[in-house]
Amino acid sequence: MVLQPFSNFEGYTGKKREEAFSRARGWRRILDSLGCDMLQVGSNDDTTSSGDPDVIAADLAELADLMAPKRVAYENWCWGAHVKTWADAWAVVKRGNRVNLGLCLDTFQSAGGEWGDPRTESGRVEGEGDVDGMWGESMRMLAGTLPKEKIFFLQISDALMPTKPLKGRDEWSHRLRPPPYCRGYLPVEDMVRAVLKTGFRGWFSVEVFLEEEHGKKWEEGLEERWAKEGMDSLERLLVECGA
């Protein structure tokens, strides 16, 4: 269905932009070979890239034209250089104005950026006022403003509380992301409920990066156990969220 993640793409000029689109053409060939119908693009985390929303939107629009009729799902990465939240991503997708350009929403990327923070002792965003209230308002805005047809798919994962503060959210993302109900602490259900309120009934993708599991020596049944754990958590999540 989807090939991912295509990263460090948007916001460049000159030779870097040429290289980004050369990579994109290569990924298009891979999509064709695999029979995938969607490319997922993570927001650029290169601080040398442009943060101008018009520049980012224009690059995504051109990418969507290159990939057509395949779809391009743009995802905010919470450690991104310029596009960090679902609202940031939606703003540039709207500007891009292509039928085949939409969003990949992610429970970790949103909850882990707006509510959680692995750099603090509490594991939560600190020093920014009423974080619970702001998170709740963000979810109400999502439910009330996102067209369901622009949500191309929803990625599901939670996060573990680090044993000690980490340097950044990227490290957190790559090491400590279990399925929901597996010792995580982010308000995953809040986001899933908000997405479902848009009317979205498309693909859910369980995206897990958990070094304690991935570092295990292979044994018979290991992959099956991971798959069952993911499916069990997803089924519970749908029940809890009233789907």
N, C-alpha and C positions, 0 to 999 in steps of 0.2 A: 504494500500500500504506500509506504512513505520511506524515503531515504533521508537520513539525517546523521549528524548536523552539519550543514553547510555554514561555515563561520568566517568571521573577519572578511566580510564582503563589502558592506555599504559604507559610503562616506569618503571614498578615496578620490584622488585626482592623479592625472599623469600616468606614469608607469605602473603605480600600484593599482590604479583603476583598470588598466589594461590587463594586468595579471589576474585581478579578481574576476573579470568577465571571461578570461581564458579558462580559469578553473570552472566557472559556471558552465561553459560549453562542454567541458569534460564531464561534469556531473550530469548534464543532460544526456550524454551518450550512455552513461551508466544507468540512468533511469530507464532509458529505452531498452537497454539490454536486459534489465531485471524485470521489466514490465510494471514498474512502479508508476503511480499516477500523481504523486505529490513529493515536493521537495520541502524540507523544513529548514528554515534559516534562523540561526540564533543571532541576537543583536550583538553588534560588534563590541568587543571589549578592548580594542586598541585605542588608546587615548589620543593617538595622532590622527585618527579619523575625524571627519567633520561631524559636529553635533547639530548642524542646521537641518531642521525637519524637512525642508523642501528638498535638500540634497539627498537625504536618506530616502524620502518618498520617491524621488525621481529614479534613483538606483533600483529600488524595489519594483517600480513600475516597468523599467526596462528588463529586469530579470524575469518578471511575470510574462512579458511579451516573448522573451527568449524561450521560456518553458512551456508556453501555451501549446496545446490545450491542457497540459498538466497544471496542477495547482501549486502555489507557493504559500506555505504556512510560516508566518513570521512570529518568532517567539521572543519575548523579553527575557533576557538573562539578568538576574538581580545584581550581578556584578558588572553589567555592561557599562561601557564608557558613557553612553548618552541615553540609551533606551533601557530603562530599568524596570518599569512597571507595565502592567497590562494596559493602562491608560496611555502611556507613552507609545506603546506598540500600536494601539488602535488609532492614535492620532496620525501616525505616518501611513498606516494602511489606508485610512480614509483619504489622505492626500494622494496616495498612489493611484486610487480610483481605477482598479482593474477587477474584472469579474473573478478572475482566477487568483487574486491576491487576498489572503485572509489571515487568520490568527491561529497559532498553536498556543493555547493557554496551558499553564502548568501550575499545579497547586504549590509545589515547592518554590518556584520562581516568584510567585506572588506573595504567598504567606511568609516565605523566608526572606523576602525583601522589605515588605511593609510592616510585618509584625515581629519576625524573628531576626536575631543578629548573633552569629557565633562569636563575635569579637567582644561581647560583654559577659560579665559573670552570670547575669540572669538568663542569658540566651535570648533576650528580647531586645527590641529597639528601645534605647534609653535616651532621655534628654530631648524628646520631641513632642512633649505634651501628652494628651490622652490617646495613646497608641491604640487601645481597644476601640475607642470611639472612631478614630480615623480609619481603622481597618473595617469596622462595620459599615461606615459610610462608603468606603471604596467598593465593598461588595454590593451595597444597594445601587451604586452607580453602575456597576457591571451588569447587574440584573436588569436595570432599567434602560440601558443605553446600547448594549451590544446586540446587533441583529444576529439571530441564531445562525443564519446562513453564512455569516462571516467567521464563525468559529469552526475551523476545519477539523480540529480534534483537540482532545483534552488529555494532558499527561498527568498521571497520578503518582505522587510519592510524598512521603513525610520526611522528617529529619530527626536525627538523634541529637540530644543535648551534648555538646562537646565536654569532655572531662576537664578541659581547661580552654580558655578563650583561644580562638584561631586567628590567623592574620587576615583572612578574608572569606567571603562567601563562596568563591570558586573552589577553595579547598574543601569546604563544607559540602558543597554539591557533589564533588567527585569521590567523597569518602564515606559520608554518613547519611545516606538517603535510603531508608527501608520503605516497604509498603506501609500503608496506614495500619494502625492497630498493632504495630510491631515495635513498641517502645518509643515511638516518636512523640513529638509534643506540639507540632504546628496545628493551627486551626483549619485543617484540610476540609472538614465537613462544611465549614462556612462557605468556602469557595465553590465546592461542588453544588451546594444548594443554590448559590447565586447563578451558576452556569445553567443549571436545570431550569431556573425561573425564566431564562431567556427563551425557553422552548427547545433548546438544543437537545437532540437525542442521537448524536452521532457517535464517532469512535472514541472510546476511552483507551489510553495506553498506559500500562504500568511501567514506569521508568525508575529503575533501582540501581543505585551505585553504593554498595556497602562493602567496604574493604574486608571486614571480618568474615564475610561469606566468600567474596571473590578470591581471597587468599587461601581458601581451603584446598587441600589436595583432592583431586577428583576421585569419586567412588561411584559405584553403580547406584543409580537412583537420585543423584544429587540434583540434576536438572529438573527431574520430575518433582522433587520436593520444593524447589524454588517456584516452579510453575503453580503448584497447588497452593503455596503460601500466597502468591500474588492473586490467584483467582479467589481464594477464600476471603482475603482482605477486600477485594473489589466487590464481591457479593455482599459482604457486610456493609460496606460503604454505601452501596445503592439502597439497601434496606434502611440504614440510619438516616439517609437523605430523602427518603420517601419517593424514590424513583419507581 
